[in-house]
Amino acid sequence: MTVAPPTIDLRSDTVTKPSPAMRRAMAEAEVGDDVLDGDPTTRRLEARIAALLGTEDALFFPSGTQANQTGIGLLTRPGTELLLEANAHLVHSEMAGVAALWGVQIKTIATPDGLLTPELVRAAVRPPSPQVPRSTALAVENTHNSAGGRVLGPDVFDLVVQAARAAGLAVHLDGARLWNAAAAAGVPPSRLTRGADTVMVSVSKGLGCPVGSCLGFAKDLRPRAWEIRKRLGGGMRQSGILAAAALYALDQNLPRIAQDHANARRFAEVLANCATIRPWIPETNIVMLDLVRETDSPETVAPRLAQAGVLVSPWGPRRLRAVTHLDVSQDDVERAARLIVETMR
């Protein structure tokens, strides 16, 4: 009997499964009670992340959304305004947490490519007036998910931070895929965080961990960050089991993340001659796929591709998203691209 080849899952870099070696590291982790008196493995992870980000301290969270929201809670005040790029994750994918949790209004900044500039930031800040809300913070996403994994380079980020500082704004960096941004820019992660007050990074995107994100900040913010995390239900007990996976990933999986970028480029290259799908040229591990035929839609195409053996995510009225990760090889992405071409004829 012929066995069908396995489905290639390109929906996200969050679909990865912990490797046997990662599972062993988790099983052997030294643990404590992180809510009562601390978990030693979690403390080691937090110190490691802080060093990578160039921040004084860091705190481990169960999710990137919770870490993002804590960062916003640290930097804003109710009744003020948070500036964000118009298609940022914090705008569209965190259940209006900025408004619900912190009483903060979002002001979006439209960009042609998802990347903020100092000029756009300066233009978005309202002149002082008793009739308008006061802006208290700017949030920057790097890489920018909905912009196809675009990277805001270090020099531009420096200028954006300078513009925010000149306007009296604090800066939060949503670096869910900061590892990818750093690899693409050829710089250490800490080079992409300069001047940010709070920095979120995920270990469950791109690094193969089952759970977890961290928030970096100045040491004097730790008590308040801990308090917010507790209020949001993020206090974890033997969290070292999860932190051990992240420590393993930083040693074993972070150094190979550029391979995901190469696989994304190869995937786009094979699809380049497809008449019915137009792939974006990727900078990192995300490839946006625009549908050419008017009769196609993400809701009709994604199930057809799934039946053919390729999973992708609908991403807007005329767009699909594919993401490479450590559980797909170059052979996998080439086969996925060929299956898409055959299915979309």
ChimeraX attribute file (.defattr): number of C-alpha atoms within 10 A of each C-alpha:
attribute: neighborCount
match mode: 1-to-1
recipient: residues
	/A:1	3
	/A:2	4
	/A:3	5
	/A:4	7
	/A:5	7
	/A:6	9
	/A:7	14
	/A:8	19
	/A:9	24
	/A:10	24
	/A:11	19
	/A:12	19
	/A:13	23
	/A:14	19
	/A:15	19
	/A:16	19
	/A:17	14
	/A:18	18
	/A:19	14
	/A:20	9
	/A:21	12
	/A:22	22
	/A:23	19
	/A:24	14
	/A:25	19
	/A:26	22
	/A:27	14
	/A:28	12
	/A:29	20
	/A:30	17
	/A:31	20
	/A:32	18
	/A:33	16
	/A:34	18
	/A:35	15
	/A:36	10
	/A:37	9
	/A:38	17
	/A:39	21
	/A:40	19
	/A:41	22
	/A:42	27
	/A:43	18
	/A:44	15
	/A:45	24
	/A:46	21
	/A:47	18
	/A:48	16
	/A:49	26
	/A:50	22
	/A:51	16
	/A:52	17
	/A:53	25
	/A:54	20
	/A:55	23
	/A:56	16
	/A:57	20
	/A:58	27
	/A:59	22
	/A:60	29
	/A:61	27
	/A:62	21
	/A:63	18
	/A:64	25
	/A:65	21
	/A:66	23
	/A:67	31
	/A:68	30
	/A:69	20
	/A:70	25
	/A:71	26
	/A:72	26
	/A:73	19
	/A:74	20
	/A:75	17
	/A:76	22
	/A:77	17
	/A:78	14
	/A:79	14
	/A:80	17
	/A:81	25
	/A:82	27
	/A:83	22
	/A:84	23
	/A:85	25
	/A:86	18
	/A:87	20
	/A:88	23
	/A:89	19
	/A:90	23
	/A:91	17
	/A:92	11
	/A:93	11
	/A:94	15
	/A:95	11
	/A:96	15
	/A:97	18
	/A:98	23
	/A:99	15
	/A:100	10
	/A:101	14
	/A:102	19
	/A:103	16
	/A:104	23
	/A:105	19
	/A:106	21
	/A:107	17
	/A:108	16
	/A:109	18
	/A:110	15
	/A:111	14
	/A:112	7
	/A:113	13
	/A:114	24
	/A:115	24
	/A:116	22
	/A:117	17
	/A:118	17
	/A:119	11
	/A:120	16
	/A:121	21
	/A:122	14
	/A:123	11
	/A:124	16
	/A:125	21
	/A:126	13
	/A:127	12
	/A:128	10
	/A:129	8
	/A:130	7
	/A:131	6
	/A:132	11
	/A:133	16
	/A:134	19
	/A:135	26
	/A:136	22
	/A:137	24
	/A:138	28
	/A:139	24
	/A:140	25
	/A:141	27
	/A:142	28
	/A:143	29
	/A:144	26
	/A:145	20
	/A:146	18
	/A:147	20
	/A:148	23
	/A:149	23
	/A:150	23
	/A:151	24
	/A:152	23
	/A:153	19
	/A:154	19
	/A:155	10
	/A:156	15
	/A:157	24
	/A:158	20
	/A:159	16
	/A:160	24
	/A:161	24
	/A:162	17
	/A:163	20
	/A:164	23
	/A:165	16
	/A:166	10
	/A:167	17
	/A:168	14
	/A:169	22
	/A:170	22
	/A:171	28
	/A:172	27
	/A:173	26
	/A:174	27
	/A:175	27
	/A:176	28
	/A:177	26
	/A:178	28
	/A:179	29
	/A:180	29
	/A:181	28
	/A:182	24
	/A:183	19
	/A:184	19
	/A:185	18
	/A:186	12
	/A:187	14
	/A:188	16
	/A:189	23
	/A:190	16
	/A:191	19
	/A:192	27
	/A:193	27
	/A:194	17
	/A:195	19
	/A:196	22
	/A:197	19
	/A:198	27
	/A:199	29
	/A:200	32
	/A:201	28
	/A:202	28
	/A:203	26
	/A:204	26
	/A:205	24
	/A:206	29
	/A:207	29
	/A:208	26
	/A:209	29
	/A:210	19
	/A:211	18
	/A:212	22
	/A:213	26
	/A:214	26
	/A:215	30
	/A:216	33
	/A:217	25
	/A:218	15
	/A:219	11
	/A:220	10
	/A:221	17
	/A:222	18
	/A:223	10
	/A:224	13
	/A:225	21
	/A:226	18
	/A:227	13
	/A:228	20
	/A:229	21
	/A:230	13
	/A:231	10
	/A:232	14
	/A:233	11
	/A:234	18
	/A:235	19
	/A:236	19
	/A:237	16
	/A:238	19
	/A:239	27
	/A:240	29
	/A:241	21
	/A:242	26
	/A:243	31
	/A:244	26
	/A:245	29
	/A:246	30
	/A:247	24
	/A:248	21
	/A:249	21
	/A:250	20
	/A:251	11
	/A:252	14
	/A:253	16
	/A:254	18
	/A:255	13
	/A:256	14
	/A:257	22
	/A:258	20
	/A:259	18
	/A:260	24
	/A:261	23
	/A:262	17
	/A:263	26
	/A:264	25
	/A:265	24
	/A:266	19
	/A:267	27
	/A:268	24
	/A:269	17
	/A:270	18
	/A:271	23
	/A:272	16
	/A:273	12
	/A:274	18
	/A:275	13
	/A:276	18
	/A:277	22
	/A:278	17
	/A:279	24
	/A:280	19
	/A:281	18
	/A:282	22
	/A:283	20
	/A:284	30
	/A:285	30
	/A:286	33
	/A:287	25
	/A:288	26
	/A:289	25
	/A:290	20
	/A:291	21
	/A:292	15
	/A:293	12
	/A:294	8
	/A:295	8
	/A:296	17
	/A:297	18
	/A:298	21
	/A:299	16
	/A:300	11
	/A:301	20
	/A:302	19
	/A:303	16
	/A:304	16
	/A:305	19
	/A:306	15
	/A:307	12
	/A:308	16
	/A:309	18
	/A:310	24
	/A:311	22
	/A:312	22
	/A:313	20
	/A:314	21
	/A:315	16
	/A:316	13
	/A:317	12
	/A:318	16
	/A:319	21
	/A:320	23
	/A:321	25
	/A:322	26
	/A:323	29
	/A:324	29
	/A:325	27
	/A:326	18
	/A:327	18
	/A:328	18
	/A:329	15
	/A:330	17
	/A:331	12
	/A:332	20
	/A:333	25
	/A:334	19
	/A:335	17
	/A:336	25
	/A:337	21
	/A:338	16
	/A:339	16
	/A:340	23
	/A:341	19
	/A:342	12
	/A:343	13
	/A:344	17
	/A:345	9
